[in-house]
Amino acid sequence: MSSNTKAGGDGQVVCVTGGSGFIGSWLVRLLLDRGYTVHATVKDLKDEKETKHLEALEGAESRLRLFQIDLLDYDSIVAAVTGSSGVFHLASPCIVDQVKDPERELLEPAIKGTLNVLTAAKELGVRRVVVTSSNTAITPSPNWPADKVKNEDCWTDVEYCKQNGLWYPLSKTLAEKAAWEFAKEKGLDVVVVNPGTVMGPIIPPALNASMLMLLRFLQGCTEIYENFFMGPVHVKDVALAHILVYENTSATGRHLCVEAISHYGDFTAMVAELYPEYNVPRLPKDTQPGLLRTKDGSKKLMDLGFQFIPMEQIIKETVESLKSKGYIS
């Protein structure tokens, strides 16, 4: 599916948890474009920063309903999922640094929240659930063979994360593992997307963690995100990949979703080249030791006909969006 394919949802109702977020907003927008009726969940219906940008989308007036949920409150999830034939589960806390209480801030909402959503989906007869995982459920994986390109068979090393305080990758890994276990035990049709570092034009008023990465870099930050990076991907492609694996019955299992498997140093070198006016730091090319590069890291999606927006365009659209929203001058 190339980025301009349009198929119909024919008014079919789907639920998107985390609908107000960076990927969620794009997914809601593209689902509305395709004729779906969308139940999108937000944390607070009274907060315009969560609702206004969704209500402004084309088709929202007639085919978008917003629901307030708490991932740990099962009944609130049931209300949002009721009547849906499909569920896209995106809602999960994303805190990459400054985690004070990992259990409360990340692990419990990610794992228990996922199980609550899947339980509601199973109880209410949902046809297929697409779970948004992350490339951080694939890497860090220090025991993976050094000469083999990482793919969907690779899993993040849970003990390594615990020892190194990598709470976000741990939360995504444990939540995804819990989802697969649930699917197998309860016979629920689950398919997973594992996006890389998601960037591109911003719909919500606040920045997500990966956009902050680029913003910090443009402002001179030299962090290399060794355990968090497998390559960038355009936010529109991530949303389209979700729709593709939902609509395409032959899609099964996990789907790494990156433009290419690359290093943060490759990405930042291109940013520096495209935007010499920002005094961006030079980083070593090999910022992810042991991560083998490949153009077709997302082969599973490519085999379904998916074409990715290239890195140069991802960077340009991201920087232009940051400029137009006033984050950089």
Secondary structure as a PSIPRED ss2 file (coil, helix, strand):
# PSIPRED VFORMAT (PSIPRED V4.0)

   1 M C   1.000  0.000  0.000
   2 S C   1.000  0.000  0.000
   3 S C   1.000  0.000  0.000
   4 N C   1.000  0.000  0.000
   5 T C   1.000  0.000  0.000
   6 K C   1.000  0.000  0.000
   7 A C   1.000  0.000  0.000
   8 G C   1.000  0.000  0.000
   9 G C   1.000  0.000  0.000
  10 D C   1.000  0.000  0.000
  11 G C   1.000  0.000  0.000
  12 Q C   1.000  0.000  0.000
  13 V E   0.000  0.000  1.000
  14 V E   0.000  0.000  1.000
  15 C E   0.000  0.000  1.000
  16 V E   0.000  0.000  1.000
  17 T E   0.000  0.000  1.000
  18 G C   1.000  0.000  0.000
  19 G C   1.000  0.000  0.000
  20 S C   1.000  0.000  0.000
  21 G C   1.000  0.000  0.000
  22 F H   0.000  1.000  0.000
  23 I H   0.000  1.000  0.000
  24 G H   0.000  1.000  0.000
  25 S H   0.000  1.000  0.000
  26 W H   0.000  1.000  0.000
  27 L H   0.000  1.000  0.000
  28 V H   0.000  1.000  0.000
  29 R H   0.000  1.000  0.000
  30 L H   0.000  1.000  0.000
  31 L H   0.000  1.000  0.000
  32 L H   0.000  1.000  0.000
  33 D H   0.000  1.000  0.000
  34 R C   1.000  0.000  0.000
  35 G C   1.000  0.000  0.000
  36 Y C   1.000  0.000  0.000
  37 T E   0.000  0.000  1.000
  38 V E   0.000  0.000  1.000
  39 H E   0.000  0.000  1.000
  40 A E   0.000  0.000  1.000
  41 T E   0.000  0.000  1.000
  42 V E   0.000  0.000  1.000
  43 K C   1.000  0.000  0.000
  44 D C   1.000  0.000  0.000
  45 L C   1.000  0.000  0.000
  46 K C   1.000  0.000  0.000
  47 D C   1.000  0.000  0.000
  48 E H   0.000  1.000  0.000
  49 K H   0.000  1.000  0.000
  50 E H   0.000  1.000  0.000
  51 T H   0.000  1.000  0.000
  52 K H   0.000  1.000  0.000
  53 H H   0.000  1.000  0.000
  54 L H   0.000  1.000  0.000
  55 E H   0.000  1.000  0.000
  56 A C   1.000  0.000  0.000
  57 L C   1.000  0.000  0.000
  58 E C   1.000  0.000  0.000
  59 G C   1.000  0.000  0.000
  60 A H   0.000  1.000  0.000
  61 E H   0.000  1.000  0.000
  62 S H   0.000  1.000  0.000
  63 R H   0.000  1.000  0.000
  64 L E   0.000  0.000  1.000
  65 R E   0.000  0.000  1.000
  66 L E   0.000  0.000  1.000
  67 F E   0.000  0.000  1.000
  68 Q E   0.000  0.000  1.000
  69 I C   1.000  0.000  0.000
  70 D C   1.000  0.000  0.000
  71 L C   1.000  0.000  0.000
  72 L C   1.000  0.000  0.000
  73 D C   1.000  0.000  0.000
  74 Y H   0.000  1.000  0.000
  75 D H   0.000  1.000  0.000
  76 S H   0.000  1.000  0.000
  77 I H   0.000  1.000  0.000
  78 V H   0.000  1.000  0.000
  79 A H   0.000  1.000  0.000
  80 A H   0.000  1.000  0.000
  81 V H   0.000  1.000  0.000
  82 T C   1.000  0.000  0.000
  83 G C   1.000  0.000  0.000
  84 S C   1.000  0.000  0.000
  85 S C   1.000  0.000  0.000
  86 G E   0.000  0.000  1.000
  87 V E   0.000  0.000  1.000
  88 F E   0.000  0.000  1.000
  89 H E   0.000  0.000  1.000
  90 L C   1.000  0.000  0.000
  91 A C   1.000  0.000  0.000
  92 S C   1.000  0.000  0.000
  93 P C   1.000  0.000  0.000
  94 C C   1.000  0.000  0.000
  95 I C   1.000  0.000  0.000
  96 V C   1.000  0.000  0.000
  97 D C   1.000  0.000  0.000
  98 Q C   1.000  0.000  0.000
  99 V C   1.000  0.000  0.000
 100 K C   1.000  0.000  0.000
 101 D C   1.000  0.000  0.000
 102 P H   0.000  1.000  0.000
 103 E H   0.000  1.000  0.000
 104 R H   0.000  1.000  0.000
 105 E H   0.000  1.000  0.000
 106 L H   0.000  1.000  0.000
 107 L H   0.000  1.000  0.000
 108 E H   0.000  1.000  0.000
 109 P H   0.000  1.000  0.000
 110 A H   0.000  1.000  0.000
 111 I H   0.000  1.000  0.000
 112 K H   0.000  1.000  0.000
 113 G H   0.000  1.000  0.000
 114 T H   0.000  1.000  0.000
 115 L H   0.000  1.000  0.000
 116 N H   0.000  1.000  0.000
 117 V H   0.000  1.000  0.000
 118 L H   0.000  1.000  0.000
 119 T H   0.000  1.000  0.000
 120 A H   0.000  1.000  0.000
 121 A H   0.000  1.000  0.000
 122 K H   0.000  1.000  0.000
 123 E H   0.000  1.000  0.000
 124 L C   1.000  0.000  0.000
 125 G C   1.000  0.000  0.000
 126 V C   1.000  0.000  0.000
 127 R C   1.000  0.000  0.000
 128 R E   0.000  0.000  1.000
 129 V E   0.000  0.000  1.000
 130 V E   0.000  0.000  1.000
 131 V E   0.000  0.000  1.000
 132 T E   0.000  0.000  1.000
 133 S C   1.000  0.000  0.000
 134 S C   1.000  0.000  0.000
 135 N H   0.000  1.000  0.000
 136 T H   0.000  1.000  0.000
 137 A H   0.000  1.000  0.000
 138 I C   1.000  0.000  0.000
 139 T C   1.000  0.000  0.000
 140 P C   1.000  0.000  0.000
 141 S C   1.000  0.000  0.000
 142 P C   1.000  0.000  0.000
 143 N C   1.000  0.000  0.000
 144 W C   1.000  0.000  0.000
 145 P C   1.000  0.000  0.000
 146 A C   1.000  0.000  0.000
 147 D C   1.000  0.000  0.000
 148 K C   1.000  0.000  0.000
 149 V C   1.000  0.000  0.000
 150 K C   1.000  0.000  0.000
 151 N C   1.000  0.000  0.000
 152 E C   1.000  0.000  0.000
 153 D C   1.000  0.000  0.000
 154 C C   1.000  0.000  0.000
 155 W C   1.000  0.000  0.000
 156 T C   1.000  0.000  0.000
 157 D C   1.000  0.000  0.000
 158 V H   0.000  1.000  0.000
 159 E H   0.000  1.000  0.000
 160 Y H   0.000  1.000  0.000
 161 C H   0.000  1.000  0.000
 162 K H   0.000  1.000  0.000
 163 Q H   0.000  1.000  0.000
 164 N H   0.000  1.000  0.000
 165 G C   1.000  0.000  0.000
 166 L C   1.000  0.000  0.000
 167 W H   0.000  1.000  0.000
 168 Y H   0.000  1.000  0.000
 169 P H   0.000  1.000  0.000
 170 L H   0.000  1.000  0.000
 171 S H   0.000  1.000  0.000
 172 K H   0.000  1.000  0.000
 173 T H   0.000  1.000  0.000
 174 L H   0.000  1.000  0.000
 175 A H   0.000  1.000  0.000
 176 E H   0.000  1.000  0.000
 177 K H   0.000  1.000  0.000
 178 A H   0.000  1.000  0.000
 179 A H   0.000  1.000  0.000
 180 W H   0.000  1.000  0.000
 181 E H   0.000  1.000  0.000
 182 F H   0.000  1.000  0.000
 183 A H   0.000  1.000  0.000
 184 K H   0.000  1.000  0.000
 185 E H   0.000  1.000  0.000
 186 K H   0.000  1.000  0.000
 187 G C   1.000  0.000  0.000
 188 L C   1.000  0.000  0.000
 189 D C   1.000  0.000  0.000
 190 V E   0.000  0.000  1.000
 191 V E   0.000  0.000  1.000
 192 V E   0.000  0.000  1.000
 193 V E   0.000  0.000  1.000
 194 N E   0.000  0.000  1.000
 195 P E   0.000  0.000  1.000
 196 G C   1.000  0.000  0.000
 197 T E   0.000  0.000  1.000
 198 V E   0.000  0.000  1.000
 199 M E   0.000  0.000  1.000
 200 G C   1.000  0.000  0.000
 201 P C   1.000  0.000  0.000
 202 I C   1.000  0.000  0.000
 203 I C   1.000  0.000  0.000
 204 P C   1.000  0.000  0.000
 205 P C   1.000  0.000  0.000
 206 A C   1.000  0.000  0.000
 207 L C   1.000  0.000  0.000
 208 N C   1.000  0.000  0.000
 209 A H   0.000  1.000  0.000
 210 S H   0.000  1.000  0.000
 211 M H   0.000  1.000  0.000
 212 L H   0.000  1.000  0.000
 213 M H   0.000  1.000  0.000
 214 L H   0.000  1.000  0.000
 215 L H   0.000  1.000  0.000
 216 R H   0.000  1.000  0.000
 217 F H   0.000  1.000  0.000
 218 L H   0.000  1.000  0.000
 219 Q C   1.000  0.000  0.000
 220 G C   1.000  0.000  0.000
 221 C C   1.000  0.000  0.000
 222 T C   1.000  0.000  0.000
 223 E C   1.000  0.000  0.000
 224 I C   1.000  0.000  0.000
 225 Y C   1.000  0.000  0.000
 226 E C   1.000  0.000  0.000
 227 N C   1.000  0.000  0.000
 228 F C   1.000  0.000  0.000
 229 F C   1.000  0.000  0.000
 230 M C   1.000  0.000  0.000
 231 G C   1.000  0.000  0.000
 232 P E   0.000  0.000  1.000
 233 V E   0.000  0.000  1.000
 234 H E   0.000  0.000  1.000
 235 V H   0.000  1.000  0.000
 236 K H   0.000  1.000  0.000
 237 D H   0.000  1.000  0.000
 238 V H   0.000  1.000  0.000
 239 A H   0.000  1.000  0.000
 240 L H   0.000  1.000  0.000
 241 A H   0.000  1.000  0.000
 242 H H   0.000  1.000  0.000
 243 I H   0.000  1.000  0.000
 244 L H   0.000  1.000  0.000
 245 V H   0.000  1.000  0.000
 246 Y H   0.000  1.000  0.000
 247 E H   0.000  1.000  0.000
 248 N C   1.000  0.000  0.000
 249 T C   1.000  0.000  0.000
 250 S C   1.000  0.000  0.000
 251 A C   1.000  0.000  0.000
 252 T C   1.000  0.000  0.000
 253 G E   0.000  0.000  1.000
 254 R E   0.000  0.000  1.000
 255 H E   0.000  0.000  1.000
 256 L E   0.000  0.000  1.000
 257 C E   0.000  0.000  1.000
 258 V C   1.000  0.000  0.000
 259 E C   1.000  0.000  0.000
 260 A C   1.000  0.000  0.000
 261 I E   0.000  0.000  1.000
 262 S C   1.000  0.000  0.000
 263 H C   1.000  0.000  0.000
 264 Y H   0.000  1.000  0.000
 265 G H   0.000  1.000  0.000
 266 D H   0.000  1.000  0.000
 267 F H   0.000  1.000  0.000
 268 T H   0.000  1.000  0.000
 269 A H   0.000  1.000  0.000
 270 M H   0.000  1.000  0.000
 271 V H   0.000  1.000  0.000
 272 A H   0.000  1.000  0.000
 273 E H   0.000  1.000  0.000
 274 L H   0.000  1.000  0.000
 275 Y C   1.000  0.000  0.000
 276 P C   1.000  0.000  0.000
 277 E C   1.000  0.000  0.000
 278 Y C   1.000  0.000  0.000
 279 N C   1.000  0.000  0.000
 280 V C   1.000  0.000  0.000
 281 P C   1.000  0.000  0.000
 282 R C   1.000  0.000  0.000
 283 L C   1.000  0.000  0.000
 284 P C   1.000  0.000  0.000
 285 K C   1.000  0.000  0.000
 286 D C   1.000  0.000  0.000
 287 T C   1.000  0.000  0.000
 288 Q C   1.000  0.000  0.000
 289 P C   1.000  0.000  0.000
 290 G C   1.000  0.000  0.000
 291 L C   1.000  0.000  0.000
 292 L C   1.000  0.000  0.000
 293 R C   1.000  0.000  0.000
 294 T E   0.000  0.000  1.000
 295 K C   1.000  0.000  0.000
 296 D C   1.000  0.000  0.000
 297 G C   1.000  0.000  0.000
 298 S C   1.000  0.000  0.000
 299 K H   0.000  1.000  0.000
 300 K H   0.000  1.000  0.000
 301 L H   0.000  1.000  0.000
 302 M H   0.000  1.000  0.000
 303 D H   0.000  1.000  0.000
 304 L C   1.000  0.000  0.000
 305 G C   1.000  0.000  0.000
 306 F C   1.000  0.000  0.000
 307 Q C   1.000  0.000  0.000
 308 F C   1.000  0.000  0.000
 309 I C   1.000  0.000  0.000
 310 P C   1.000  0.000  0.000
 311 M H   0.000  1.000  0.000
 312 E H   0.000  1.000  0.000
 313 Q H   0.000  1.000  0.000
 314 I H   0.000  1.000  0.000
 315 I H   0.000  1.000  0.000
 316 K H   0.000  1.000  0.000
 317 E H   0.000  1.000  0.000
 318 T H   0.000  1.000  0.000
 319 V H   0.000  1.000  0.000
 320 E H   0.000  1.000  0.000
 321 S H   0.000  1.000  0.000
 322 L H   0.000  1.000  0.000
 323 K H   0.000  1.000  0.000
 324 S H   0.000  1.000  0.000
 325 K C   1.000  0.000  0.000
 326 G C   1.000  0.000  0.000
 327 Y C   1.000  0.000  0.000
 328 I C   1.000  0.000  0.000
 329 S C   1.000  0.000  0.000
